[in-house]
Each structure stands twice: as structure tokens, then as C-alpha cells.
């Protein structure tokens, strides 16, 4: 039986940790090591982790000074002694058969990466997220198609790293690590891993990762538009580095498609902010239109791969139609609210 290292970075998530550990203890696959890194928590997370470590010797607990989630995960990769590596955030959980099914697929198909699916929940509603483009074994020239779709960014499950199992020697030999970003570091990691993979396997009927939309997490916090643009710029710079590092010029078109998606996200976030007046919202959308790094790269051909709402928003932004964007985004927001009520 191959050993699996599960890396769990922890930072001020004391209330969620019991559920996290119970989901690990419930795994039907037993040859595990759980590498838990407390990243300088200021609550009692470290104490809780120590107590659980006493209950199960498979837990390797480390406490470090606060350096961010990327550093914590990279620490975990270096400390991992397993044949495979998985990641679990400290406010999420696995289904009990998660490790067993992913290892079985990796062994049967000799894959560097096995990708499955995610169940997103806010505690009340659940939404399944899976890769809709690929299934089964993917290798050779087909991997170029995977990269194109991944850099486009349309398929969120494809770009995720948490719904995947990785061969440990593959990650370590290729020196694949998380960059020091405040946002998007997980996507960059997933993209580089897919670039380097010789074979992937998509286990599309298995949704093992339960992602909890924690309102206190960094990705859920209400950042200002300026902060979102700043973090997005850093993320895009890392993506461009990857294309340059591996000579992937053919991905530039798909990358332009991700720019359109960023414009849509910026606008929808601005309209969704309850703390902004209409005037402030229009000002924010005007700021988005002036981000020529994004709006100047919008390509009609690549936009065909996106949904109508993304295509239309991107075209309005490229044309500088601020008020039209506001009306369209407000309509989308209203439709979304009505669907929730139904």
C-alpha cells in the first residue's frame, strides 16, 4: 500500500478543526500521514492540533511563524514522506472514500495527477463543481488542450488544486511550489503541475472535496476594487512567467480569455457590494474599463468560449460603456437573487 501525505495548513480556524480531523480519521484508506502546519495562529488552533496529534500518531504537527499559506503548503511538500500528496484547507473536509478512490485511479492509470470534483457549500446550499471538458485518461498531445482550457479559466474545477491527488516524486523532481501571492497562488500551482504532467486522469463521477465558503477566509473577504486589481495583476504576472518559462506561446490566446473573465469578476464584485452607492459603483466600473491590460486584450474569437454574460460584459468594457455595464450587471445580480428564492 502506497503512503499518502495530506497537507493541512492552519491559521485561526479553531472552530472548524474538529470536523477537519474527523474527516481525516474517517478515511477508508489507512496508510496516511497528516502533515499539519500551524502558520502562527493567534487563536487556540495550535492547541487543538496538538490534542488531535496525541490521538493519532499519523499526524505530524508543525508550528511556524506566520508566513502565509503558500509557505505553509511548501513546507508541507518538503516534509511529506508519502508516495502521493493531497491538500486540505483547515475549514474544509473530505468524504470518507476520498483517498481510496484517488489512489486507486492513480495506480491503475499511472497518472501524475488525478482530478476529481468539489462540493461547494455555505452550510445550507450545495453546488457540485467538476471538470466539464475532460474525462478519463489524458496524455500526450491531448494535454495541450487541457492547458488551453486551464489558462482560459472558464472551468473552475480544472484550475483548482484541492480536488486533485499528485505523485510526490513528480512534484518534488519538477520543483513545483506555491508562489508567494495573496490570491491565486493555488491556481498558479495547479497550472504549473498540469504543464509538467505526463498523464492526468479525470475522475469525474467522484466529488470528494467539501469546500466550505467561510466568510472569514481571505478569498471571501470584501477587498476593495483596487486591492482586487492589484492581486489580479500579480497573479497574471505569475501566469505570464509560466508561459515564458516553458515556452508556451500558444497559450497567449487562451490567456486573453482569462482577462475577459477577470473583467467580469471585477464588475460583478463592484455591483454586488452593498456598501457602495450607485455613484461609487459607476466609478468602480469606470476604473475597470480603464484597465487596458485586461480590456485591451479582449479578443472576439476567444470570447466565444465564454458564456454570454462574460462575453457581453467584456465587450462593453472594451468599448467603455460604463452605464450599460452597470445595468447589465445589476440585471444579472437580480436574476441570481430570484433564483436563490425559487
Secondary structure per residue as TSV (DSSP state, phi and psi in degrees):
chain	resnum	aa	ss	phi	psi
A	1	X	-	360.0	129.4
A	2	X	-	-79.0	143.4
A	3	X	-	-86.1	142.0
A	4	X	E	-116.7	127.5
A	5	X	E	-96.9	122.4
A	6	X	E	-108.2	118.9
A	7	X	E	-97.9	123.6
A	8	X	E	-124.7	100.0
A	9	X	E	-78.5	137.8
A	10	X	E	-125.8	132.6
A	11	X	S	-151.7	107.4
A	12	X	S	51.1	51.4
A	13	X	-	-127.3	39.1
A	14	X	H	-53.3	-41.1
A	15	X	H	-67.6	-22.1
A	16	X	H	-95.8	-17.8
A	17	X	H	-60.9	-39.9
A	18	X	H	-54.8	-44.2
A	19	X	H	-66.0	-37.4
A	20	X	H	-61.3	-51.1
A	21	X	H	-67.0	-38.0
A	22	X	H	-64.1	-34.9
A	23	X	H	-68.7	-31.7
A	24	X	H	-72.6	-42.9
A	25	X	H	-66.0	-24.5
A	26	X	T	-83.6	-1.3
A	27	X	-	-61.9	133.9
A	28	X	S	-73.3	-19.8
A	29	X	-	-91.9	120.6
A	30	X	-	-96.4	-22.9
A	31	X	-	-81.8	77.4
A	32	X	E	-121.4	154.3
A	33	X	E	-128.2	133.1
A	34	X	E	-107.8	108.9
A	35	X	E	-95.7	105.3
A	36	X	E	-107.2	120.7
A	37	X	E	-116.8	110.7
A	38	X	E	-83.6	117.7
A	39	X	E	-91.4	56.4
A	40	X	S	70.1	39.5
A	41	X	-	-58.7	147.4
A	42	X	S	-104.5	-3.3
A	43	X	S	-98.5	-156.7
A	44	X	S	-97.0	25.3
A	45	X	H	-58.1	-43.9
A	46	X	H	-61.3	-41.1
A	47	X	H	-63.6	-40.9
A	48	X	H	-63.3	-43.2
A	49	X	H	-61.9	-41.5
A	50	X	H	-62.4	-39.7
A	51	X	H	-64.6	-42.0
A	52	X	H	-69.8	-32.2
A	53	X	H	-63.7	-29.9
A	54	X	H	-70.1	-27.8
A	55	X	H	-80.7	-26.2
A	56	X	-	-142.3	115.4
A	57	X	T	-70.7	-7.3
A	58	X	T	-75.3	-12.2
A	59	X	E	-84.0	126.3
A	60	X	E	-109.9	109.8
A	61	X	E	-101.2	133.6
A	62	X	E	-130.6	143.9
A	63	X	E	-123.6	126.2
A	64	X	E	-124.9	166.7
A	65	X	-	-70.7	156.3
A	66	X	-	-67.3	112.9
A	67	X	-	-128.0	0.6
A	68	X	-	101.4	161.0
A	69	X	H	-67.0	-32.3
A	70	X	H	-63.2	-46.6
A	71	X	H	-62.5	-39.4
A	72	X	H	-64.4	-44.7
A	73	X	H	-66.0	-40.9
A	74	X	H	-63.2	-38.3
A	75	X	H	-58.7	-43.5
A	76	X	H	-63.5	-40.2
A	77	X	H	-61.6	-44.0
A	78	X	H	-64.2	-36.1
A	79	X	H	-82.0	-13.5
A	80	X	-	-66.8	132.6
A	81	X	-	-112.8	7.2
A	82	X	S	-85.3	169.6
A	83	X	S	-81.0	-25.5
A	84	X	E	-129.1	156.4
A	85	X	E	-128.2	135.2
A	86	X	E	-130.3	163.7
A	87	X	E	-126.4	142.2
A	88	X	-	-139.5	121.2
A	89	X	-	-75.5	154.7
A	90	X	T	-82.7	17.0
A	91	X	T	-130.8	14.1
A	92	X	-	-118.7	176.2
A	93	X	E	-142.8	165.0
A	94	X	E	-107.4	154.9
A	95	X	-	-73.8	158.7
A	96	X	T	-66.1	-23.4
A	97	X	T	-99.1	11.6
A	98	X	H	-55.0	-59.1
A	99	X	H	-66.1	-43.0
A	100	X	H	-56.4	-47.5
A	101	X	H	-71.1	-37.4
A	102	X	H	-70.4	-40.5
A	103	X	H	-64.7	-41.9
A	104	X	H	-58.2	-42.4
A	105	X	H	-67.7	-42.9
A	106	X	H	-61.5	-41.1
A	107	X	H	-70.4	-44.5
A	108	X	H	-65.6	-38.7
A	109	X	H	-107.1	2.8
A	110	X	T	51.9	50.0
A	111	X	-	-95.8	143.3
A	112	X	S	-71.9	-33.5
A	113	X	E	-134.9	133.6
A	114	X	E	-114.6	125.5
A	115	X	E	-111.6	135.6
A	116	X	-	-123.1	-123.1
A	117	X	E	-151.5	172.0
A	118	X	E	-126.7	143.2
A	119	X	E	-108.9	112.9
A	120	X	E	-91.3	133.1
A	121	X	E	-142.4	148.7
A	122	X	S	-108.8	13.9
A	123	X	S	97.3	-16.8
A	124	X	S	-121.4	-53.0
A	125	X	-	-106.3	150.9
A	126	X	E	-126.4	145.7
A	127	X	E	-139.1	124.7
A	128	X	E	-84.5	132.7
A	129	X	E	-124.2	119.8
A	130	X	E	-141.6	163.7
A	131	X	-	-70.6	124.9
A	132	X	S	-101.0	-2.6
A	133	X	S	-103.2	-35.0
A	134	X	-	-124.0	154.5
A	135	X	-	-151.7	153.4
A	136	X	E	68.3	-152.0
A	137	X	E	-75.0	137.6
A	138	X	E	-135.8	122.7
A	139	X	E	-152.8	175.2
A	140	X	T	61.4	-139.3
A	141	X	T	-64.1	-23.7
A	142	X	H	-61.8	-26.1
A	143	X	H	-65.4	-24.6
A	144	X	H	-64.7	-35.4
A	145	X	H	-67.1	-38.5
A	146	X	H	-59.5	-45.3
A	147	X	H	-64.6	-40.8
A	148	X	H	-60.1	-46.1
A	149	X	H	-67.1	-36.6
A	150	X	H	-66.6	-43.4
A	151	X	H	-72.2	-26.4
A	152	X	H	-63.6	-37.5
A	153	X	T	85.7	1.7
A	154	X	-	-68.5	-40.2
A	155	X	-	-92.0	100.2
A	156	X	H	-62.7	-35.8
A	157	X	H	-67.0	-36.9
A	158	X	H	-62.5	-37.9
A	159	X	H	-84.3	-5.3
A	160	X	-	-79.4	153.2
A	161	X	S	-108.1	-19.1
A	162	X	T	-78.7	-18.4
A	163	X	T	-96.2	25.8
A	164	X	E	-131.3	154.1
A	165	X	E	-113.9	138.1
A	166	X	E	-121.7	143.9
A	167	X	E	-70.0	129.0
A	168	X	H	-64.4	-43.1
A	169	X	H	-66.1	-30.7
A	170	X	H	-63.4	-48.7
A	171	X	H	-63.4	-42.8
A	172	X	H	-75.4	-39.5
A	173	X	H	-67.0	-34.7
A	174	X	T	-90.1	-0.7
A	175	X	T	55.2	47.3
A	176	X	-	-86.9	123.5
A	177	X	-	-142.4	167.5
A	178	X	-	-84.0	129.5
A	179	X	-	-74.5	159.5
A	180	X	S	-83.6	71.0
A	181	X	-	-110.5	155.1
A	182	X	S	-80.9	-22.2
A	183	X	S	-152.9	139.5
A	184	X	S	88.7	0.9
A	185	X	H	-63.0	-33.1
A	186	X	H	-68.4	-38.2
A	187	X	H	-67.2	-41.6
A	188	X	H	-60.4	-42.7
A	189	X	H	-59.6	-48.2
A	190	X	H	-62.3	-40.8
A	191	X	H	-63.5	-46.2
A	192	X	H	-65.5	-38.7
A	193	X	H	-60.9	-42.9
A	194	X	H	-67.7	-34.4
A	195	X	H	-60.6	-41.0
A	196	X	H	-86.7	-14.3
A	197	X	-	-68.9	143.0
A	198	X	S	-90.9	-28.6
A	199	X	E	-152.9	140.0
A	200	X	E	-121.9	155.4
A	201	X	E	-130.9	129.4
A	202	X	E	-104.3	112.6
A	203	X	-	-97.1	77.6
A	204	X	T	-78.4	-5.3
A	205	X	T	-104.7	16.6
A	206	X	-	-128.0	120.4
A	207	X	-	-118.1	84.9
A	208	X	-	-92.9	-19.7
A	209	X	E	-99.2	121.1
A	210	X	E	-101.6	107.5
A	211	X	E	-94.6	119.4
A	212	X	E	-96.5	123.9
A	213	X	-	-76.4	83.1
A	214	X	-	-78.9	116.5
A	215	X	T	-61.8	-18.0
A	216	X	T	-92.2	-6.7
A	217	X	S	-71.3	159.4
A	218	X	G	-60.8	-43.0
A	219	X	G	-68.8	-19.2
A	220	X	G	-94.6	-13.2
A	221	X	S	-71.2	151.2
A	222	X	-	-83.5	91.0
A	223	X	-	-79.2	155.0
A	224	X	-	-70.4	160.3
A	225	X	H	-58.8	-40.8
A	226	X	H	-60.4	-40.7
A	227	X	H	-66.4	-42.5
A	228	X	H	-61.2	-43.4
A	229	X	H	-65.5	-41.9
A	230	X	H	-60.1	-49.1
A	231	X	H	-66.8	-35.7
A	232	X	H	-65.5	-40.8
A	233	X	H	-60.0	-41.9
A	234	X	H	-65.8	-39.9
A	235	X	H	-62.9	-46.8
A	236	X	H	-63.7	-35.3
A	237	X	H	-62.9	-39.2
A	238	X	H	-66.2	-39.6
A	239	X	H	-63.0	-41.0
A	240	X	H	-65.3	-35.0
A	241	X	H	-61.2	-42.4
A	242	X	H	-61.2	-44.8
A	243	X	H	-61.9	-39.8
A	244	X	H	-70.4	-42.2
A	245	X	H	-60.2	-40.2
A	246	X	T	-105.1	7.8
A	247	X	T	62.6	43.4
A	248	X	-	-102.9	60.3
A	249	X	G	-64.2	-25.3
A	250	X	G	-66.2	-12.9
A	251	X	G	-87.6	-5.4
A	252	X	H	-61.6	-36.4
A	253	X	H	-65.1	-47.0
A	254	X	H	-62.5	-36.3
A	255	X	H	-62.3	-36.8
A	256	X	H	-62.7	-33.2
A	257	X	H	-65.8	-33.4
A	258	X	H	-68.3	-30.2
A	259	X	H	-62.4	-40.0
A	260	X	H	-63.1	-39.8
A	261	X	H	-64.2	-37.9
A	262	X	H	-63.1	-41.8
A	263	X	H	-59.3	-45.9
A	264	X	H	-59.7	-45.4
A	265	X	H	-63.8	-41.1
A	266	X	H	-59.2	-47.8
A	267	X	H	-67.5	-46.3
A	268	X	H	-64.5	-34.9
A	269	X	H	-65.7	-41.4
A	270	X	H	-63.7	-44.7
A	271	X	H	-70.4	-29.1
A	272	X	H	-79.0	-8.7
A	273	X	-	-77.2	115.8
A	274	X	T	-73.0	-19.7
A	275	X	T	-87.3	1.5
A	276	X	S	-104.4	134.8
A	277	X	-	-74.7	169.3
A	278	X	H	-59.4	-41.6
A	279	X	H	-62.9	-43.1
A	280	X	H	-67.4	-36.2
A	281	X	H	-65.6	-43.9
A	282	X	H	-62.7	-38.3
A	283	X	H	-63.9	-39.9
A	284	X	H	-65.1	-42.5
A	285	X	H	-65.3	-37.8
A	286	X	H	-60.8	-38.8
A	287	X	H	-61.9	-39.9
A	288	X	H	-62.4	-45.0
A	289	X	H	-60.1	-28.2
A	290	X	T	-85.4	-1.5
A	291	X	-	-82.8	80.8
A	292	X	H	-65.3	-20.4
A	293	X	H	-56.8	-34.8
A	294	X	H	-94.5	-54.9
A	295	X	H	-68.0	-28.3
A	296	X	T	-75.6	-10.3
A	297	X	T	-107.0	6.6
A	298	X	-	-72.7	122.3
A	299	X	-	-116.2	124.9
A	300	X	H	-60.2	-36.3
A	301	X	H	-67.5	-46.9
A	302	X	H	-71.3	-25.2
A	303	X	H	-63.6	-22.3
A	304	X	T	-61.1	-21.6
A	305	X	T	-79.6	-14.2
A	306	X	S	-95.3	167.6
A	307	X	-	-69.6	165.2
A	308	X	H	-58.6	-42.9
A	309	X	H	-62.6	-36.6
A	310	X	H	-72.4	-43.5
A	311	X	H	-59.6	-48.1
A	312	X	H	-66.7	-42.8
A	313	X	H	-61.9	-43.9
A	314	X	H	-63.6	-40.8
A	315	X	H	-68.1	-39.6
A	316	X	H	-62.9	-39.4
A	317	X	H	-64.7	-43.9
A	318	X	H	-63.1	-29.4
A	319	X	T	-89.9	-4.0
A	320	X	T	72.8	25.7
A	321	X	-	-85.5	78.9
A	322	X	H	-63.3	-51.3
A	323	X	H	-68.1	-37.5
A	324	X	H	-63.2	-37.8
A	325	X	H	-64.7	-40.7
A	326	X	H	-61.8	-46.0
A	327	X	H	-64.7	-43.3
A	328	X	H	-65.9	-45.0
A	329	X	H	-65.3	-37.0
A	330	X	H	-64.6	-39.2
A	331	X	H	-62.3	-45.7
A	332	X	H	-60.9	-39.5
A	333	X	H	-63.7	-42.5
A	334	X	H	-65.4	-43.6
A	335	X	H	-60.8	-42.1
A	336	X	H	-62.7	-41.3
A	337	X	H	-65.8	-40.9
A	338	X	H	-65.8	-38.0
A	339	X	H	-63.0	-38.3
A	340	X	H	-64.3	-38.1
A	341	X	H	-67.2	-37.5
A	342	X	-	-70.0	360.0
